[in-house]
Amino acid sequence: MDERAIINASLVLVGQVWGAELELSPDGACTLSFEEGLEVALWHDAETGRLHIDADLVDIHAEHRPGIYKRALALNYSAFENAGVVIVLDRENHELMARSILLPTVLEPKILAEQIADVLLAAKALHEQLHLDHSHESDQQHEGSEHLAHHSAGFIKI
């Protein structure tokens, strides 16, 4: 099974859990939109064989940047608990993004599907947490770490 076939077989399994038909487009991309306003882009880099998963988490206005950046840095220390998802800064657009990179060739579709689902759950939890932080005063931003742990604890089984 080639990389694209492994990814598409995995996306079918993920789609069954999330209630959507998922597959890579001819150019190797797939986008998921969630009710909370979260958009997740998956794209396969044929040169490296990697599956990239990016999600826009939160746009940051200048007056809120220091507090949100500090919170994002703290959340990055929990990357292992967040399915390997790290928070990165898109400097051009002043937004934080969740990013994960998977290697589909070393995995069978079911295992890759579980990893993709875990990344999606972690991105949803980070999106929710950073929006909560962004909406509260900066001195209240540290609250809610238990909320994040609740959403990202454990792996999804497919």
N, C-alpha and C positions, 0 to 999 in steps of 0.2 A: 504494500500500500504506500503510495507516495504521500508527501507532506500535505498537499491540498486535500487528498481523499481522507487522510486522518483527521484534519481539521474539520472538514465538512461532516464526517461521521460524528465527531464530537459535538458540533453545533446542533445536529439533529437531536442528540440526546439532551443537550442543554435546553433546546427549544421545547422539548416535551415537558420538561419540568417547569419552564417559565411560561408555557402556553403560547409559543410563537414558532413560526417556521423560520429557521435560521440557516443560512449558507453563505459562503463567500461569493461575492460578485465576480465577474470575469477579471476585474483588476485586483482581486484578492482582498476585498474589504467587506465588512459587515458592521452595521450600526444598530444598536438597541436603544430605545427610548423608554424611560420609566415615568410613571405618573408624577413622581416627585420633581420632575424637571431634569433628571440626570440623563445625560447622553453618553453612551459608551461606544467607542470605536474599536473594532478589532481589525487588524490587517496583517496579512502574511507577507513577509519579506522573502521572496523566492531566492534571493542571493545568499542570505545567511540561514534561511530555513526557520527563522524565528517568527513566533506569533506575538505581535505587539497588542497590548490592550491599554487604551487611554480613556480616561473619563474626566470631563471638566467638572471640577468640584464646586468652586465658588469664585465669583468675581470679587476683587478686593478694591475698595475705594481707598484713596491715599490715607485718610485719617484712621483707618482700621488696620493698615498693613502690619505695623509692628506686632500687635497682639496676635493676629492670625498667623503671621510667619512663625512666631514663637510657638504657637499651638501646633502648627504643622510639623515643626522640627521635633517637638515632643512626640507626636503621633508616629513619626518615622522611626523612632526607637522601638516601636511596637510592630515593625514591618513583618516580623515572623508570625505574630499573632494575627496579622491582617492579610494572610495568604500571600505574603511576599510583596504586597502592594506598597509602593513608596509614593510619597507626595512630592511633586516637582513643581517648580515655578515656571510659568510661561510669562517671561518678562515683558514680551511685546504686548500681550493682552491683559496683563495684570490679573492673572487668575491662577489658581492652584489646580493641578491635575493629579489624578491617581494614575500610576503607570505600573505595568507589569509586563514581563517578557517571558514567554514560555518556549520550550523546544519540543515541538510535536513529534519529531522523528524518534525520540527516545521513549515515547509513551504510546500505549495503545489507546484507541479512541475513548474508552470508558474512563480511564485515568485522566486523560486530558480534559474530558468533559467535567469531571469532578473539580479539577484545578480551575477551569474557566468559571464554573459556578461559584467556587470559593472567591475568586477575584471579583466577580460581580457583586456578591454579598458584601465583601469588604469595601468596594467602591461605594455601594449604597450607604453603608454605615458611616464611612468617612464623609460622604456628601451631606448626610443628615447632621452629623456632628459639627462639621464646619459651618453649616448654615445656622445651627443653633448658637454656636459661638459667635458668629458674625452678627446675629441679631441681639445678643446680650451686650451689656456694657463690658469693657475690656477686663475689669476686675472680676467678672463672673465667668470668664472664658475657661478657666481651669475646671469648672464643674462639669460633670457629665462623662467623665472617663469610664465610669461603670456602665453607662449607656452604650458606649462604643464597644466595650468588651462583651456586653450581652449580645450585640448584633454580629460580631465577628468571631465569637467563640465556636469552635468545632467546625468540622468540614461537612459540606453537603455531600450526601451519597446519592449517586445516580444509578 
